[in-house]
Amino acid sequence: QVQLVESGGGLVQAGGSLRLSCAASGLMFSIKAIAWYRQAPGKQRELVALISNGMNTNYADSVKGRFTISRDNAKKMSYLHMNSLKPEDTAVYYCTIPGSRNWGQGTQVTVSS
């Protein structure tokens, strides 16, 4: 059974940083792409960043230069390093296996102005 568990969210002031973690189990992690999405109140869920099994990365324009996605295949972990946070980054952040129905429960990130 595939399980994804996010952690690391919290309340931070604008300009601050957070590192989100996604712990995966029940799958061959190293061969899968991993994506981070976010959903703000009243808005659709949107793709934030993706890392392929070959370490290629893609980012939403809104986070380029501020967020960095990474993965540690040995630990079956993915990370989302978020710097220069803005109030508009406030959302619940989820990790997922692209194309699958596997999602974590999400972790809340709140950025105060």
Secondary structure, 3 states (H helix, E strand, C coil): CCEEEEECCEEEECCCCEEEEEEEECCCHHHCCEEEEEECCCCCCEEEEEECCCCCEEECCCCCCCEEEEEECCCCEEEEEECCCCHHHCEEEEEECCCCCCECCCEEEEEEC
